[in-house]
């Protein structure tokens, strides 16, 4: 099963974030808690972690992209865990 990694709601006023850096690449294996991507808003920098064990199959927003809250960042194909 695929798990979508999306931009989380990060506060009342935050409508978009910038992808400041990917910590994984397509094809990488990840475990629960593996840091995936760093995003930043005007007020906070946040590292999003994997919620499943699997393989990164897609990264849809490159470093430097401005992305609306709720938008797809990546897909992890679950291998269990």
Biopython code that builds the backbone (N, CA, C, O; Angstrom):
import numpy as np
from Bio.PDB.StructureBuilder import StructureBuilder

atoms = [
    (1, "UNK", "N", (0.834, -1.171, 0.000)),
    (1, "UNK", "CA", (0.000, 0.000, 0.000)),
    (1, "UNK", "C", (0.889, 1.248, 0.000)),
    (1, "UNK", "O", (1.916, 1.288, 0.677)),
    (2, "UNK", "N", (0.490, 2.247, -0.753)),
    (2, "UNK", "CA", (1.258, 3.490, -0.828)),
    (2, "UNK", "C", (0.823, 4.470, 0.249)),
    (2, "UNK", "O", (-0.366, 4.604, 0.540)),
    (3, "UNK", "N", (1.792, 5.147, 0.833)),
    (3, "UNK", "CA", (1.513, 6.208, 1.792)),
    (3, "UNK", "C", (1.940, 7.524, 1.184)),
    (3, "UNK", "O", (3.081, 7.670, 0.745)),
    (4, "UNK", "N", (1.034, 8.477, 1.156)),
    (4, "UNK", "CA", (1.338, 9.801, 0.622)),
    (4, "UNK", "C", (1.912, 10.682, 1.728)),
    (4, "UNK", "O", (1.375, 10.745, 2.834)),
    (5, "UNK", "N", (2.999, 11.351, 1.411)),
    (5, "UNK", "CA", (3.593, 12.320, 2.320)),
    (5, "UNK", "C", (3.124, 13.691, 1.835)),
    (5, "UNK", "O", (3.476, 14.120, 0.736)),
    (6, "UNK", "N", (2.337, 14.370, 2.653)),
    (6, "UNK", "CA", (1.750, 15.660, 2.276)),
    (6, "UNK", "C", (2.209, 16.750, 3.239)),
    (6, "UNK", "O", (2.621, 16.473, 4.365)),
    (7, "UNK", "N", (2.130, 17.989, 2.774)),
    (7, "UNK", "CA", (2.485, 19.133, 3.617)),
    (7, "UNK", "C", (1.447, 19.234, 4.735)),
    (7, "UNK", "O", (0.258, 19.390, 4.459)),
    (8, "UNK", "N", (1.884, 19.147, 5.993)),
    (8, "UNK", "CA", (0.934, 19.236, 7.105)),
    (8, "UNK", "C", (0.527, 20.676, 7.398)),
    (8, "UNK", "O", (1.225, 21.622, 7.031)),
    (9, "UNK", "N", (-0.599, 20.819, 8.055)),
    (9, "UNK", "CA", (-1.022, 22.129, 8.571)),
    (9, "UNK", "C", (-0.052, 22.493, 9.685)),
    (9, "UNK", "O", (0.157, 21.706, 10.608)),
    (10, "UNK", "N", (0.540, 23.672, 9.606)),
    (10, "UNK", "CA", (1.587, 24.053, 10.552)),
    (10, "UNK", "C", (1.228, 25.287, 11.359)),
    (10, "UNK", "O", (2.115, 25.939, 11.909)),
    (11, "UNK", "N", (-0.032, 25.618, 11.440)),
    (11, "UNK", "CA", (-0.459, 26.784, 12.204)),
    (11, "UNK", "C", (-1.621, 27.459, 11.511)),
    (11, "UNK", "O", (-1.913, 27.182, 10.347)),
    (12, "UNK", "N", (-2.273, 28.335, 12.224)),
    (12, "UNK", "CA", (-3.473, 28.992, 11.713)),
    (12, "UNK", "C", (-3.212, 29.802, 10.439)),
    (12, "UNK", "O", (-4.041, 29.806, 9.529)),
    (13, "UNK", "N", (-2.076, 30.481, 10.369)),
    (13, "UNK", "CA", (-1.817, 31.398, 9.266)),
    (13, "UNK", "C", (-0.985, 30.798, 8.140)),
    (13, "UNK", "O", (-0.832, 31.432, 7.095)),
    (14, "UNK", "N", (-0.452, 29.616, 8.315)),
    (14, "UNK", "CA", (0.426, 29.022, 7.311)),
    (14, "UNK", "C", (-0.388, 28.424, 6.178)),
    (14, "UNK", "O", (-1.224, 27.549, 6.402)),
    (15, "UNK", "N", (-0.145, 28.892, 4.961)),
    (15, "UNK", "CA", (-0.851, 28.371, 3.786)),
    (15, "UNK", "C", (0.085, 27.654, 2.835)),
    (15, "UNK", "O", (-0.362, 26.904, 1.968)),
    (16, "UNK", "N", (1.399, 27.881, 2.993)),
    (16, "UNK", "CA", (2.380, 27.226, 2.133)),
    (16, "UNK", "C", (3.710, 27.123, 2.863)),
    (16, "UNK", "O", (3.966, 27.839, 3.831)),
    (17, "UNK", "N", (4.550, 26.215, 2.377)),
    (17, "UNK", "CA", (5.888, 26.018, 2.928)),
    (17, "UNK", "C", (6.877, 25.932, 1.769)),
    (17, "UNK", "O", (6.494, 25.763, 0.612)),
    (18, "UNK", "N", (8.147, 26.050, 2.107)),
    (18, "UNK", "CA", (9.200, 25.836, 1.117)),
    (18, "UNK", "C", (9.916, 24.533, 1.449)),
    (18, "UNK", "O", (10.233, 24.267, 2.608)),
    (19, "UNK", "N", (10.169, 23.723, 0.422)),
    (19, "UNK", "CA", (10.954, 22.501, 0.594)),
    (19, "UNK", "C", (12.411, 22.938, 0.690)),
    (19, "UNK", "O", (13.008, 23.357, -0.302)),
    (20, "UNK", "N", (12.976, 22.839, 1.886)),
    (20, "UNK", "CA", (14.348, 23.315, 2.068)),
    (20, "UNK", "C", (15.380, 22.223, 1.859)),
    (20, "UNK", "O", (16.564, 22.521, 1.703)),
    (21, "UNK", "N", (14.959, 20.965, 1.852)),
    (21, "UNK", "CA", (15.917, 19.896, 1.571)),
    (21, "UNK", "C", (15.339, 18.509, 1.729)),
    (21, "UNK", "O", (14.614, 18.222, 2.681)),
    (22, "UNK", "N", (15.674, 17.650, 0.778)),
    (22, "UNK", "CA", (15.295, 16.236, 0.877)),
    (22, "UNK", "C", (16.400, 15.476, 1.581)),
    (22, "UNK", "O", (17.583, 15.699, 1.321)),
    (23, "UNK", "N", (16.013, 14.577, 2.473)),
    (23, "UNK", "CA", (16.968, 13.776, 3.242)),
    (23, "UNK", "C", (17.018, 12.339, 2.730)),
    (23, "UNK", "O", (17.780, 11.517, 3.239)),
    (24, "UNK", "N", (16.192, 12.040, 1.711)),
    (24, "UNK", "CA", (16.138, 10.727, 1.061)),
    (24, "UNK", "C", (16.057, 10.940, -0.448)),
    (24, "UNK", "O", (15.828, 12.052, -0.924)),
    (25, "UNK", "N", (16.249, 9.854, -1.186)),
    (25, "UNK", "CA", (16.133, 9.868, -2.643)),
    (25, "UNK", "C", (15.161, 8.782, -3.080)),
    (25, "UNK", "O", (14.883, 7.852, -2.322)),
    (26, "UNK", "N", (14.642, 8.896, -4.301)),
    (26, "UNK", "CA", (13.797, 7.841, -4.862)),
    (26, "UNK", "C", (14.605, 6.540, -4.852)),
    (26, "UNK", "O", (15.771, 6.512, -5.248)),
    (27, "UNK", "N", (13.962, 5.469, -4.391)),
    (27, "UNK", "CA", (14.612, 4.168, -4.298)),
    (27, "UNK", "C", (15.158, 3.847, -2.923)),
    (27, "UNK", "O", (15.486, 2.693, -2.647)),
    (28, "UNK", "N", (15.263, 4.841, -2.054)),
    (28, "UNK", "CA", (15.772, 4.610, -0.694)),
    (28, "UNK", "C", (14.772, 3.823, 0.132)),
    (28, "UNK", "O", (13.562, 4.002, -0.004)),
    (29, "UNK", "N", (15.285, 2.947, 0.990)),
    (29, "UNK", "CA", (14.470, 2.248, 1.980)),
    (29, "UNK", "C", (14.360, 3.125, 3.215)),
    (29, "UNK", "O", (15.334, 3.755, 3.629)),
    (30, "UNK", "N", (13.166, 3.163, 3.801)),
    (30, "UNK", "CA", (12.955, 3.945, 5.023)),
    (30, "UNK", "C", (12.244, 3.099, 6.063)),
    (30, "UNK", "O", (11.563, 2.129, 5.732)),
    (31, "UNK", "N", (12.407, 3.470, 7.301)),
    (31, "UNK", "CA", (11.709, 2.836, 8.420)),
    (31, "UNK", "C", (10.822, 3.886, 9.070)),
    (31, "UNK", "O", (10.937, 5.071, 8.760)),
    (32, "UNK", "N", (9.949, 3.470, 9.958)),
    (32, "UNK", "CA", (9.131, 4.408, 10.711)),
    (32, "UNK", "C", (10.062, 5.352, 11.457)),
    (32, "UNK", "O", (10.972, 4.910, 12.158)),
    (33, "UNK", "N", (9.834, 6.646, 11.306)),
    (33, "UNK", "CA", (10.645, 7.649, 11.983)),
    (33, "UNK", "C", (11.827, 8.158, 11.174)),
    (33, "UNK", "O", (12.523, 9.074, 11.611)),
    (34, "UNK", "N", (12.065, 7.578, 10.000)),
    (34, "UNK", "CA", (13.166, 8.070, 9.158)),
    (34, "UNK", "C", (12.858, 9.492, 8.691)),
    (34, "UNK", "O", (11.787, 9.728, 8.133)),
    (35, "UNK", "N", (13.770, 10.444, 8.907)),
    (35, "UNK", "CA", (13.558, 11.802, 8.397)),
    (35, "UNK", "C", (13.539, 11.793, 6.869)),
    (35, "UNK", "O", (14.429, 11.222, 6.238)),
    (36, "UNK", "N", (12.517, 12.432, 6.269)),
    (36, "UNK", "CA", (12.356, 12.422, 4.819)),
    (36, "UNK", "C", (12.690, 13.755, 4.175)),
    (36, "UNK", "O", (13.476, 13.825, 3.230)),
    (37, "UNK", "N", (12.079, 14.816, 4.701)),
    (37, "UNK", "CA", (12.197, 16.121, 4.055)),
    (37, "UNK", "C", (12.090, 17.224, 5.105)),
    (37, "UNK", "O", (11.386, 17.089, 6.106)),
    (38, "UNK", "N", (12.797, 18.302, 4.853)),
    (38, "UNK", "CA", (12.726, 19.473, 5.725)),
    (38, "UNK", "C", (11.939, 20.553, 4.991)),
    (38, "UNK", "O", (12.252, 20.898, 3.852)),
    (39, "UNK", "N", (10.917, 21.079, 5.653)),
    (39, "UNK", "CA", (10.111, 22.159, 5.091)),
    (39, "UNK", "C", (10.130, 23.330, 6.055)),
    (39, "UNK", "O", (10.281, 23.154, 7.264)),
    (40, "UNK", "N", (9.973, 24.536, 5.505)),
    (40, "UNK", "CA", (9.959, 25.700, 6.385)),
    (40, "UNK", "C", (8.890, 26.693, 5.964)),
    (40, "UNK", "O", (8.602, 26.892, 4.784)),
    (41, "UNK", "N", (8.318, 27.303, 6.990)),
    (41, "UNK", "CA", (7.358, 28.390, 6.795)),
    (41, "UNK", "C", (8.015, 29.647, 7.341)),
    (41, "UNK", "O", (9.191, 29.636, 7.704)),
    (42, "UNK", "N", (7.258, 30.721, 7.396)),
    (42, "UNK", "CA", (7.799, 31.967, 7.949)),
    (42, "UNK", "C", (8.170, 31.820, 9.421)),
    (42, "UNK", "O", (9.047, 32.527, 9.918)),
    (43, "UNK", "N", (7.501, 30.902, 10.114)),
    (43, "UNK", "CA", (7.676, 30.805, 11.563)),
    (43, "UNK", "C", (8.395, 29.561, 12.058)),
    (43, "UNK", "O", (8.919, 29.562, 13.172)),
    (44, "UNK", "N", (8.434, 28.497, 11.258)),
    (44, "UNK", "CA", (8.961, 27.233, 11.771)),
    (44, "UNK", "C", (9.615, 26.418, 10.666)),
    (44, "UNK", "O", (9.227, 26.485, 9.500)),
    (45, "UNK", "N", (10.627, 25.639, 11.070)),
    (45, "UNK", "CA", (11.231, 24.632, 10.198)),
    (45, "UNK", "C", (10.869, 23.279, 10.790)),
    (45, "UNK", "O", (10.986, 23.064, 11.997)),
    (46, "UNK", "N", (10.428, 22.371, 9.929)),
    (46, "UNK", "CA", (9.933, 21.072, 10.379)),
    (46, "UNK", "C", (10.519, 19.971, 9.519)),
    (46, "UNK", "O", (10.593, 20.103, 8.298)),
    (47, "UNK", "N", (10.942, 18.869, 10.161)),
    (47, "UNK", "CA", (11.390, 17.684, 9.438)),
    (47, "UNK", "C", (10.244, 16.676, 9.471)),
    (47, "UNK", "O", (9.794, 16.267, 10.542)),
    (48, "UNK", "N", (9.774, 16.279, 8.277)),
    (48, "UNK", "CA", (8.718, 15.275, 8.191)),
    (48, "UNK", "C", (9.350, 13.895, 8.179)),
    (48, "UNK", "O", (10.333, 13.658, 7.476)),
    (49, "UNK", "N", (8.778, 12.983, 8.964)),
    (49, "UNK", "CA", (9.304, 11.630, 9.103)),
    (49, "UNK", "C", (8.362, 10.624, 8.471)),
    (49, "UNK", "O", (7.165, 10.872, 8.328)),
    (50, "UNK", "N", (8.927, 9.478, 8.093)),
    (50, "UNK", "CA", (8.120, 8.402, 7.531)),
    (50, "UNK", "C", (7.234, 7.802, 8.612)),
    (50, "UNK", "O", (7.658, 7.604, 9.751)),
    (51, "UNK", "N", (5.999, 7.517, 8.232)),
    (51, "UNK", "CA", (5.064, 6.870, 9.154)),
    (51, "UNK", "C", (4.938, 5.381, 8.871)),
    (51, "UNK", "O", (4.151, 4.686, 9.515)),
    (52, "UNK", "N", (5.721, 4.886, 7.898)),
    (52, "UNK", "CA", (5.674, 3.472, 7.539)),
    (52, "UNK", "C", (7.052, 3.010, 7.089)),
    (52, "UNK", "O", (7.918, 3.825, 6.774)),
    (53, "UNK", "N", (7.244, 1.713, 7.062)),
    (53, "UNK", "CA", (8.451, 1.118, 6.509)),
    (53, "UNK", "C", (8.211, 0.894, 5.028)),
    (53, "UNK", "O", (7.155, 0.396, 4.640)),
    (54, "UNK", "N", (9.182, 1.258, 4.193)),
    (54, "UNK", "CA", (8.978, 1.061, 2.771)),
    (54, "UNK", "C", (10.079, 1.648, 1.913)),
    (54, "UNK", "O", (11.204, 1.867, 2.361)),
    (55, "UNK", "N", (9.713, 1.898, 0.646)),
    (55, "UNK", "CA", (10.635, 2.416, -0.366)),
    (55, "UNK", "C", (10.079, 3.743, -0.888)),
    (55, "UNK", "O", (8.885, 3.853, -1.166)),
    (56, "UNK", "N", (10.947, 4.747, -1.020)),
    (56, "UNK", "CA", (10.531, 6.012, -1.628)),
    (56, "UNK", "C", (10.357, 5.764, -3.128)),
    (56, "UNK", "O", (11.329, 5.465, -3.823)),
    (57, "UNK", "N", (9.134, 5.886, -3.627)),
    (57, "UNK", "CA", (8.873, 5.625, -5.044)),
    (57, "UNK", "C", (8.692, 6.896, -5.856)),
    (57, "UNK", "O", (8.775, 6.861, -7.083)),
    (58, "UNK", "N", (8.445, 8.020, -5.189)),
    (58, "UNK", "CA", (8.212, 9.266, -5.911)),
    (58, "UNK", "C", (8.495, 10.455, -5.010)),
    (58, "UNK", "O", (8.107, 10.472, -3.841)),
    (59, "UNK", "N", (9.175, 11.448, -5.567)),
    (59, "UNK", "CA", (9.341, 12.753, -4.932)),
    (59, "UNK", "C", (8.789, 13.761, -5.926)),
    (59, "UNK", "O", (9.319, 13.917, -7.026)),
    (60, "UNK", "N", (7.719, 14.448, -5.532)),
    (60, "UNK", "CA", (7.013, 15.300, -6.498)),
    (60, "UNK", "C", (7.376, 16.783, -6.429)),
    (60, "UNK", "O", (7.049, 17.535, -7.347)),
    (61, "UNK", "N", (8.033, 17.208, -5.379)),
    (61, "UNK", "CA", (8.399, 18.623, -5.238)),
    (61, "UNK", "C", (9.894, 18.734, -4.952)),
    (61, "UNK", "O", (10.357, 18.250, -3.919)),
    (62, "UNK", "N", (10.656, 19.362, -5.846)),
    (62, "UNK", "CA", (12.098, 19.483, -5.625)),
    (62, "UNK", "C", (12.453, 20.514, -4.555)),
    (62, "UNK", "O", (11.632, 21.348, -4.172)),
    (63, "UNK", "N", (13.675, 20.433, -4.093)),
    (63, "UNK", "CA", (14.207, 21.420, -3.146)),
    (63, "UNK", "C", (14.005, 22.818, -3.724)),
    (63, "UNK", "O", (14.236, 23.053, -4.910)),
    (64, "UNK", "N", (13.572, 23.740, -2.868)),
    (64, "UNK", "CA", (13.348, 25.116, -3.280)),
    (64, "UNK", "C", (11.926, 25.412, -3.711)),
    (64, "UNK", "O", (11.565, 26.571, -3.915)),
    (65, "UNK", "N", (11.107, 24.360, -3.854)),
    (65, "UNK", "CA", (9.710, 24.548, -4.266)),
    (65, "UNK", "C", (8.885, 25.160, -3.148)),
    (65, "UNK", "O", (9.085, 24.852, -1.973)),
    (66, "UNK", "N", (7.953, 26.033, -3.525)),
    (66, "UNK", "CA", (6.956, 26.541, -2.598)),
    (66, "UNK", "C", (5.709, 25.697, -2.811)),
    (66, "UNK", "O", (5.208, 25.581, -3.929)),
    (67, "UNK", "N", (5.211, 25.107, -1.722)),
    (67, "UNK", "CA", (4.149, 24.102, -1.813)),
    (67, "UNK", "C", (3.002, 24.458, -0.862)),
    (67, "UNK", "O", (3.244, 24.745, 0.310)),
    (68, "UNK", "N", (1.752, 24.441, -1.356)),
    (68, "UNK", "CA", (0.611, 24.712, -0.479)),
    (68, "UNK", "C", (0.403, 23.599, 0.560)),
    (68, "UNK", "O", (0.728, 22.438, 0.314)),
    (69, "UNK", "N", (-0.136, 23.971, 1.705)),
    (69, "UNK", "CA", (-0.506, 22.992, 2.738)),
    (69, "UNK", "C", (-1.447, 21.967, 2.102)),
    (69, "UNK", "O", (-2.380, 22.327, 1.383)),
    (70, "UNK", "N", (-1.191, 20.694, 2.374)),
    (70, "UNK", "CA", (-2.012, 19.610, 1.851)),
    (70, "UNK", "C", (-1.506, 19.005, 0.559)),
    (70, "UNK", "O", (-1.974, 17.939, 0.158)),
    (71, "UNK", "N", (-0.551, 19.664, -0.112)),
    (71, "UNK", "CA", (-0.028, 19.160, -1.384)),
    (71, "UNK", "C", (0.856, 17.933, -1.176)),
    (71, "UNK", "O", (1.462, 17.759, -0.118)),
    (72, "UNK", "N", (0.918, 17.101, -2.189)),
    (72, "UNK", "CA", (1.720, 15.872, -2.165)),
    (72, "UNK", "C", (3.189, 16.210, -2.314)),
    (72, "UNK", "O", (3.572, 16.974, -3.200)),
    (73, "UNK", "N", (4.019, 15.634, -1.439)),
    (73, "UNK", "CA", (5.464, 15.801, -1.504)),
    (73, "UNK", "C", (6.149, 14.540, -2.033)),
    (73, "UNK", "O", (7.074, 14.621, -2.840)),
    (74, "UNK", "N", (5.689, 13.376, -1.573)),
    (74, "UNK", "CA", (6.345, 12.128, -1.935)),
    (74, "UNK", "C", (5.400, 10.952, -1.672)),
    (74, "UNK", "O", (4.358, 11.085, -1.029)),
    (75, "UNK", "N", (5.812, 9.796, -2.199)),
    (75, "UNK", "CA", (5.076, 8.560, -1.949)),
    (75, "UNK", "C", (6.041, 7.499, -1.435)),
    (75, "UNK", "O", (7.128, 7.305, -1.980)),
    (76, "UNK", "N", (5.618, 6.820, -0.376)),
    (76, "UNK", "CA", (6.362, 5.692, 0.179)),
    (76, "UNK", "C", (5.542, 4.434, -0.072)),
    (76, "UNK", "O", (4.396, 4.339, 0.369)),
    (77, "UNK", "N", (6.122, 3.470, -0.776)),
    (77, "UNK", "CA", (5.448, 2.189, -0.980)),
    (77, "UNK", "C", (5.743, 1.319, 0.235)),
    (77, "UNK", "O", (6.886, 0.926, 0.468)),
    (78, "UNK", "N", (4.717, 1.027, 0.994)),
    (78, "UNK", "CA", (4.859, 0.297, 2.247)),
    (78, "UNK", "C", (5.285, -1.143, 2.007)),
    (78, "UNK", "O", (4.783, -1.820, 1.109)),
    (79, "UNK", "N", (6.235, -1.599, 2.844)),
    (79, "UNK", "CA", (6.678, -2.984, 2.786)),
    (79, "UNK", "C", (6.369, -3.692, 4.107)),
    (79, "UNK", "O", (6.937, -4.741, 4.411)),
    (80, "UNK", "N", (5.474, -3.109, 4.874)),
    (80, "UNK", "CA", (5.119, -3.682, 6.179)),
    (80, "UNK", "C", (5.432, -2.691, 7.267)),
    (80, "UNK", "O", (5.524, -1.490, 7.013)),
    (81, "UNK", "N", (5.598, -3.181, 8.479)),
    (81, "UNK", "CA", (5.996, -2.332, 9.593)),
    (81, "UNK", "C", (5.038, -1.339, 9.905)),
    (81, "UNK", "O", (5.245, -0.550, 10.827)),
]
sb = StructureBuilder()
sb.init_structure("model")
sb.init_model(0)
sb.init_chain("A")
sb.init_seg("    ")
for serial, (resi, resn, name, xyz) in enumerate(atoms, 1):
    if name == "N":
        sb.init_residue(resn, " ", resi, " ")
    sb.init_atom(name, np.array(xyz, "f"), 0.0, 1.0, " ", f" {name:<3s}", serial, name[0])
structure = sb.get_structure()
